[in-house]
């Protein structure tokens, strides 16, 4: 490595962003409520598509289907899971026919 390469390497290391402290938690306080709920909704859908439904703690046979904001409060909808195939009973109407 020649002198100019070492100088360039030193100058690049000075402009690197600082590393976050270990154990520091991300701060979502400035993120709007609607964005947080939309993110949760997307994660629930992704988990369900991978075959991992999110179950309710109080009602073990129900899985979370959706999250919604109604009059400034956050609600989730849970439906009972079918024990045979792991898909929600409250599915498409075509499945019921």
N, C-alpha and C positions, 0 to 999 in steps of 0.2 A: 504494500500500500504506500503510495507516494504522499508527499506533504499536502498537495491540494486535495487529495481524497480524504485525508485525515481532517483537514479544515472543514470540508463539506459535511463530513459525518458529525463533527462537533457542533456545527451550526444547526444541523437537523435535530440533534438531540435537545438543543435549547428550546425549540419550538414545539416539542411534543406536549400534548395536553396532560395535565396531572392525572395520575392514576387515582381512582376513588379509593378511599380508605376501606380496608377489609372490614366486613361486618356492617358497612353503611347501607341503610335501606333506601330505596328510591323514594323520592318525594312526589306524590301525585296530587298534592293539595291544590295545585293550580289547574288541574285537568277538569273540564266541565263534567258534571254528573251524567249528561247524556252520552258523552264519549266513553266514560268508564262503563256504563251499562251496555253500550254497543260492543265494547271489547269483551265483556263477560259473555254476552250473547254469542259472539263469534267463537269464543273458546269452548262454550258448551256445545255448539254445533260441530266443531272440529273433534272434540272428544267423542261425541256420539257417532260421528262418521268413522272413527277408528275403532268403535266397538266398546267404548268406556263410558257408559252413562253416569251422570253425577247424581247420586242418591241423596235423599233427604235424611237427615240424622234422626228426626223424630218418627218418621214413617218409612221404615227401611224398604218397603216394597214400592215406593214412589221415587221416580227420578225427575230431576229438574228438566223442564222442557223449554222454558223461556223466562226472560227477565224483562220487566217493563216499568216505566215511570208513569205513575198515575197521580195527578195533583201534587206533584213534588215528593211523593213517597215511592220507594223502590219495592216492587212486588215480584215474586217468582211464581211460576205456574209449575206444578208437579203433577204427573199422571202415573197411575199404577203400571208397572211393568208386567208383561206376560212372562210367566215362569218357563215356558217351553223354549222360546227362541230369543228372549232378551230384548225384543222390540216392544215399544209402548203399545198398549191396547188402544189408546186414543190416537190412532194414526190416520192415514188417509181413508176416505169413505170407500175407495175401491177395495181396500183390504177387508172391509166389513161385508162386502157382497159375496 
